[in-house]
Amino acid sequence: MSERAFKGYDLIGDIHGCALSLRILLSRMGYTQNKGVYSHPERQAIFVGDIIDRGPHIREALHLVRDMVDAGHAQIIMGNHEYNYLCYSTPAPSGFAQAYLRSHTPRHERILEQTLQQLANYPEDQRDFLQWFEQMPLFLDMERFRIVHACWHQEMIDRFIEMNGGNRMKRGFLFRSAVQDSLEYTIIDRLLRGTHLKLPNDEVMISRDGFERHFFRTKFWVRDPYYLVDVVFQPDPLPSHLARLPLSREQRADLICYREDQKPLFIGHYWCQGEPEPLAPNIACLDYSAVKYGKLVAYRMDDEVRIQKDKFVWVDVAREFVFSD
């Protein structure tokens, strides 16, 4: 079916191995199984990436989503976790300082631990899913809306299309994206991880998941911010002595603004909390920390030009799956 053939789209946030929650969410939206594959008679699902890592049923979630995509009942874009796994598992070409595109450090292994363990006894799945990840688009620019995992940065998207001829990575681009500070690295970083600023005075903060962070994620839709707290966008708040510092000229130069007159944009990635609602009149985040017993969230997109709060639908993971998902 073409884009116009569907009456609507159901955009689904970061799953992170919560396959049981995904089944419940699809059922609530009217999707049913036919020969094991979920479909809707009039709508198509679109996944914003991060199917893998952290959760208990990663392999099941991958098969469920892949089957829908292969049958034309869904689309998917790459998340930073699919990209990380792809680089972690791809041997580096000669001349690299490491054996794989993503080094096998304890930090990287910790992030991928559940995916590596749950696919360890399924070598054919490992091969097939790696091939699938490499072919995933990084963004979708639909007629009425856009989707990217973390940040729609038009300049970076234009450069990506120039270098790859479309919205999927060529293999050479993948190799170059593993070289820190390359243009390819920067493009991937912006689209899949978002915009960020360095903590002032070389300070370090410890995130809730135990990682040291020298940068903090920033909002990319705020006009004329003044303080650091005006642009911070992450689960971990800035230390109070930094939050009220004014933005410097250099920091302002690193910020971008997705304008309100642009198409509705859907993202994941950011571990939001509470009840789903628009970030801006035309921006919705669909990641509400499902794997941390938050919510697995979808948005039912039709013909609207502004995000409507009553069109979010979700599964409350803590309430329904506290012992199993």
C-alpha positions as CSV (number, residue, x, y, z in Angstrom):
1,M,0.0,0.0,0.0
2,S,1.3,3.5,-0.8
3,E,1.3,6.3,1.7
4,R,-2.0,7.6,0.5
5,A,-3.6,4.1,0.8
6,F,-3.4,4.1,4.6
7,K,-6.1,6.1,6.4
8,G,-3.7,6.7,9.3
9,Y,-0.4,5.8,11.0
10,D,0.4,4.6,14.5
11,L,3.8,5.8,15.6
12,I,5.3,3.6,18.3
13,G,8.1,4.5,20.8
14,D,11.2,2.8,22.0
15,I,10.4,-0.9,22.9
16,H,13.7,-2.1,24.3
17,G,12.7,-5.7,24.5
18,C,9.2,-5.1,26.0
19,A,7.5,-7.5,23.6
20,L,4.5,-8.3,25.8
21,S,3.7,-4.7,26.2
22,L,4.0,-4.2,22.5
23,R,1.5,-7.0,21.9
24,I,-1.0,-5.3,24.3
25,L,-0.4,-1.9,22.7
26,L,-1.0,-3.2,19.1
27,S,-4.2,-5.0,20.3
28,R,-5.5,-1.8,21.9
29,M,-5.1,0.0,18.6
30,G,-7.0,-2.6,16.7
31,Y,-4.1,-4.7,15.2
32,T,-4.8,-8.4,15.0
33,Q,-2.6,-11.4,14.1
34,N,-3.0,-13.2,10.8
35,K,-0.5,-16.2,10.5
36,G,1.4,-14.7,13.4
37,V,1.8,-11.2,11.9
38,Y,0.1,-8.1,13.3
39,S,-1.8,-5.9,10.9
40,H,-4.5,-3.3,10.8
41,P,-7.1,-3.1,8.0
42,E,-6.7,0.6,7.5
43,R,-3.5,1.8,9.3
44,Q,0.2,1.2,9.3
45,A,2.6,1.2,12.3
46,I,5.9,3.1,12.3
47,F,8.5,2.3,14.9
48,V,10.9,5.0,16.0
49,G,13.8,2.6,16.7
50,D,15.4,1.1,19.8
51,I,13.8,-2.3,19.6
52,I,16.8,-3.9,21.3
53,D,18.7,-3.7,24.6
54,R,17.8,-3.7,28.3
55,G,14.5,-5.6,28.2
56,P,13.5,-9.2,28.7
57,H,12.1,-10.2,25.3
58,I,14.4,-8.7,22.7
59,R,14.4,-11.5,20.2
60,E,10.6,-11.8,20.3
61,A,10.3,-8.0,19.8
62,L,12.7,-8.1,16.8
63,H,10.8,-10.9,15.1
64,L,7.4,-9.3,15.8
65,V,8.5,-5.9,14.3
66,R,10.5,-7.4,11.4
67,D,7.6,-9.6,10.4
68,M,5.3,-6.5,10.3
69,V,7.8,-4.5,8.2
70,D,8.4,-7.4,5.8
71,A,4.7,-7.8,5.2
72,G,4.2,-4.0,4.6
73,H,2.2,-3.5,7.8
74,A,4.9,-1.3,9.4
75,Q,7.9,0.8,8.8
76,I,10.9,1.4,11.0
77,I,13.7,3.8,11.4
78,M,17.1,3.2,13.1
79,G,17.6,4.0,16.7
80,N,20.9,4.6,18.4
81,H,20.8,1.2,20.0
82,E,20.5,-0.6,16.6
83,Y,23.3,1.6,15.3
84,N,25.5,0.7,18.4
85,Y,24.9,-3.0,17.9
86,L,25.6,-2.8,14.2
87,C,29.0,-1.1,14.9
88,Y,29.8,-3.4,17.8
89,S,29.3,-6.4,15.6
90,T,30.9,-5.1,12.4
91,P,34.7,-5.7,11.9
92,A,36.7,-2.6,11.3
93,P,38.6,-2.2,8.0
94,S,42.4,-2.1,8.1
95,G,43.9,1.0,9.6
96,F,41.4,1.3,12.5
97,A,42.7,1.4,16.0
98,Q,40.3,-1.3,17.1
99,A,39.0,-4.6,15.8
100,Y,35.3,-3.5,15.5
101,L,33.7,-0.2,14.5
102,R,32.5,0.1,18.1
103,S,35.1,-0.9,20.7
104,H,34.3,-3.7,23.1
105,T,34.7,-1.8,26.3
106,P,33.0,-2.7,29.5
107,R,30.7,0.4,29.1
108,H,29.6,-0.7,25.6
109,E,29.2,-4.3,26.6
110,R,27.0,-3.2,29.5
111,I,24.7,-1.3,27.3
112,L,24.4,-4.3,24.8
113,E,24.5,-7.0,27.5
114,Q,20.9,-8.2,27.2
115,T,20.9,-8.2,23.4
116,L,24.2,-10.1,23.3
117,Q,22.9,-12.7,25.8
118,Q,19.5,-13.2,24.3
119,L,20.8,-13.6,20.7
120,A,23.9,-15.7,21.7
121,N,22.3,-19.1,20.8
122,Y,20.8,-17.8,17.5
123,P,23.6,-17.2,15.0
124,E,21.2,-17.0,12.1
125,D,19.1,-14.4,13.8
126,Q,22.3,-12.4,14.6
127,R,23.3,-12.4,11.0
128,D,19.8,-11.6,9.7
129,F,19.1,-8.8,12.2
130,L,22.5,-7.2,11.5
131,Q,21.7,-7.1,7.8
132,W,18.3,-5.6,8.6
133,F,19.8,-3.0,10.9
134,E,22.3,-1.9,8.2
135,Q,19.4,-1.4,5.7
136,M,17.2,0.6,8.0
137,P,16.4,4.2,7.1
138,L,17.6,6.9,9.5
139,F,14.5,9.1,9.0
140,L,11.2,9.3,7.2
141,D,9.9,12.5,5.6
142,M,6.3,11.7,5.0
143,E,3.8,13.9,3.2
144,R,2.2,15.1,6.5
145,F,4.8,14.4,9.2
146,R,8.4,13.4,9.9
147,I,10.1,10.8,12.1
148,V,13.7,10.6,13.3
149,H,15.0,8.8,16.4
150,A,16.4,11.8,18.3
151,C,16.6,15.1,16.4
152,W,15.6,16.5,13.0
153,H,18.6,18.6,12.0
154,Q,17.8,19.7,8.4
155,E,21.4,20.6,7.5
156,M,22.7,17.2,8.7
157,I,19.8,15.4,6.9
158,D,20.6,17.2,3.7
159,R,24.2,16.2,3.9
160,F,23.3,12.6,4.7
161,I,21.1,12.4,1.6
162,E,23.9,14.0,-0.5
163,M,26.4,11.3,0.7
164,N,24.1,8.3,0.6
165,G,21.6,9.1,-2.2
166,G,18.6,8.6,0.2
167,N,17.7,7.9,3.8
168,R,19.7,4.7,4.2
169,M,23.5,4.4,5.0
170,K,25.9,3.1,2.5
171,R,28.6,0.8,3.9
172,G,31.4,3.3,3.4
173,F,29.4,5.9,5.4
174,L,28.9,3.4,8.2
175,F,32.7,2.9,8.4
176,R,33.4,6.6,8.4
177,S,30.7,7.3,11.0
178,A,32.8,5.3,13.5
179,V,35.7,7.9,13.2
180,Q,35.1,10.4,16.0
181,D,34.8,14.0,14.8
182,S,34.2,13.0,11.2
183,L,31.2,14.6,9.4
184,E,29.6,11.2,9.3
185,Y,30.1,10.7,13.0
186,T,28.5,14.1,13.6
187,I,25.5,13.4,11.4
188,I,24.8,10.1,13.2
189,D,25.3,11.7,16.6
190,R,22.8,14.5,15.9
191,L,20.1,12.3,14.3
192,L,20.3,9.3,16.6
193,R,21.5,10.9,19.9
194,G,20.3,14.5,19.6
195,T,21.9,17.9,20.3
196,H,23.9,18.4,23.4
197,L,26.1,20.9,25.2
198,K,29.2,20.3,27.2
199,L,29.0,20.8,31.0
200,P,30.7,24.0,32.0
201,N,34.1,24.0,33.7
202,D,34.8,20.4,32.7
203,E,32.3,19.2,35.3
204,V,31.0,15.6,35.3
205,M,27.5,14.4,36.3
206,I,26.5,10.8,37.1
207,S,23.3,9.8,35.4
208,R,20.6,7.7,37.0
209,D,21.8,4.7,35.0
210,G,25.3,5.1,36.6
211,F,27.2,6.6,33.6
212,E,29.5,9.6,33.8
213,R,28.3,12.3,31.5
214,H,30.3,15.4,30.4
215,F,27.5,16.6,28.1
216,F,23.7,17.1,28.6
217,R,21.0,16.7,26.0
218,T,19.3,19.8,24.8
219,K,15.9,20.8,23.4
220,F,16.0,21.6,19.7
221,W,12.8,23.6,19.5
222,V,13.1,26.4,21.9
223,R,13.3,30.0,20.6
224,D,15.5,32.5,22.4
225,P,16.6,30.5,25.5
226,Y,18.6,32.4,28.1
227,Y,19.7,29.9,30.8
228,L,21.1,26.4,30.6
229,V,17.9,25.1,32.3
230,D,15.9,26.5,29.4
231,V,17.4,24.0,27.0
232,V,18.2,20.9,29.1
233,F,16.2,17.8,27.9
234,Q,17.0,14.6,29.7
235,P,15.8,12.6,32.7
236,D,18.7,13.8,34.9
237,P,18.4,17.4,36.0
238,L,21.4,19.7,35.8
239,P,23.2,20.4,39.1
240,S,21.5,23.4,40.6
241,H,24.7,25.5,40.5
242,L,24.8,25.1,36.7
243,A,21.1,25.3,35.8
244,R,20.8,29.1,36.1
245,L,24.0,29.9,34.3
246,P,23.3,32.0,31.2
247,L,24.0,30.5,27.8
248,S,27.3,31.7,26.3
249,R,27.5,32.9,22.7
250,E,29.3,29.7,21.8
251,Q,26.6,27.6,23.4
252,R,23.9,29.5,21.6
253,A,25.7,28.8,18.3
254,D,25.5,25.1,18.9
255,L,21.7,25.1,19.4
256,I,19.1,24.7,16.6
257,C,15.4,25.4,16.5
258,Y,12.8,23.2,14.8
259,R,10.2,25.9,14.0
260,E,6.5,25.6,14.8
261,D,5.6,26.1,11.1
262,Q,7.3,22.9,10.1
263,K,5.7,19.5,9.8
264,P,4.7,17.5,12.9
265,L,7.8,15.6,14.1
266,F,7.9,12.4,16.1
267,I,11.0,11.2,18.0
268,G,11.9,8.7,20.7
269,H,15.1,8.4,22.7
270,Y,14.7,10.7,25.6
271,W,13.2,8.7,28.5
272,C,10.3,11.0,29.2
273,Q,8.1,10.5,32.3
274,G,4.6,11.1,33.3
275,E,1.5,11.3,31.1
276,P,2.3,11.6,27.4
277,E,1.8,15.1,25.9
278,P,3.3,17.2,23.1
279,L,6.8,18.7,23.7
280,A,5.7,21.5,21.3
281,P,2.7,22.1,19.1
282,N,4.3,20.1,16.4
283,I,6.7,17.8,18.3
284,A,6.0,14.6,20.2
285,C,8.4,12.3,22.0
286,L,7.2,8.7,22.1
287,D,9.8,7.3,24.6
288,Y,8.3,7.1,28.0
289,S,10.8,4.7,29.6
290,A,8.8,1.4,29.0
291,V,11.7,-0.8,30.0
292,K,12.0,1.1,33.3
293,Y,8.4,0.3,34.1
294,G,7.1,3.5,32.5
295,K,4.8,3.5,29.5
296,L,5.1,2.0,26.0
297,V,3.6,4.9,24.0
298,A,2.1,5.3,20.5
299,Y,0.5,8.3,18.7
300,R,-2.4,7.8,16.3
301,M,-1.6,10.2,13.4
302,D,-4.3,11.2,10.9
303,D,-4.7,14.5,9.1
304,E,-3.9,16.9,12.0
305,V,-1.2,19.6,11.6
306,R,-0.7,19.9,15.4
307,I,-0.1,17.2,17.9
308,Q,-3.2,16.4,20.0
309,K,-2.8,15.1,23.5
310,D,-5.9,12.9,23.3
311,K,-4.3,10.9,20.4
312,F,-1.6,9.3,22.5
313,V,-2.2,5.7,23.6
314,W,-0.1,3.6,25.9
315,V,0.5,0.6,28.0
316,D,1.4,1.2,31.6
317,V,4.2,-1.3,32.0
318,A,4.5,-1.1,35.8
319,R,0.8,-1.7,36.3
320,E,0.5,-4.6,33.8
321,F,3.9,-6.3,33.6
322,V,5.8,-5.5,36.8
323,F,6.9,-9.2,37.1
324,S,7.1,-10.3,33.5
325,D,7.9,-7.4,31.1
